[in-house]
């Protein structure tokens, strides 16, 4: 599972970008740069509503690579 924290910085645009559009453009850009698609088909979005949730997600993201070897799919 891939989790990223995205905080849109909306400047002067004609429309507000959706999370889906941001993810699609990000994935497309990376795929073009490396020449193949390493992405899963979808993503799991969640609105972080308070500092405690933010801290929990951030700790998960930071510690995730350290725990890869303990993953059954490693």
N, C-alpha and C positions, 0 to 999 in steps of 0.2 A: 504494500500500500504506500502510495506517495502522498505526503501531506505538505503543502506549502502554505505559508501565511501571506495573503495578498491584501494590500491596503491600497486601493486605487487613489492615485493623485490626479484628480479630474481638473484639467486646465480648461482652456477655452476651446471646447469642441461643440459640434452641432448636436451631438447626442451623448448621453452617458454610456460608456462601454459596459457591457454585461460581463460577469465573471466568465461565462461560457466563451464569449468573444475573445477575452484576454487570454484564456487558456488555449483556445484554438490557434491564435496568432503566435503565442509563445512556442507551442509544440511544432507548429509549421516552420518557424524560424530555425529551431534546433534541428529538426528533421532535414531541412534543406542544407544546413551547415555540415552535418555528418554524413548525409547521403542515404540514410535509412531511418525507419521509424522505430524507436525503442519504447514507445508509449503503450500503456494499456488503453483500452477502448474508451474509457470514461474516467470520471473523477468524482470524488466524494466531497461536496462542498458543505460548509457549516459556518454559520455566522457566529463569531466569537462575541459574546455579549458582556463579558466583564474581564477584569484583570486576572482573576483566578484561572479562568478558561485559557486566556492568552498564555499565561505562565505555564500551564500544563501542556499545551500544544507545543510551545517553544522548547520545553525540556524534552518532549518526545522527539522532536526533530533533531535536536542537538545530540541526543544519546542514541538515536537509531543506528548510525553506522557502527558504533561500538558493539551493538547487540546482534549484528548480522551473523556472526559465526554461531550464535546460539539459536538461530532460526532453523527450523526443520527443513526449509527449502534452500538453504545456503549451499 
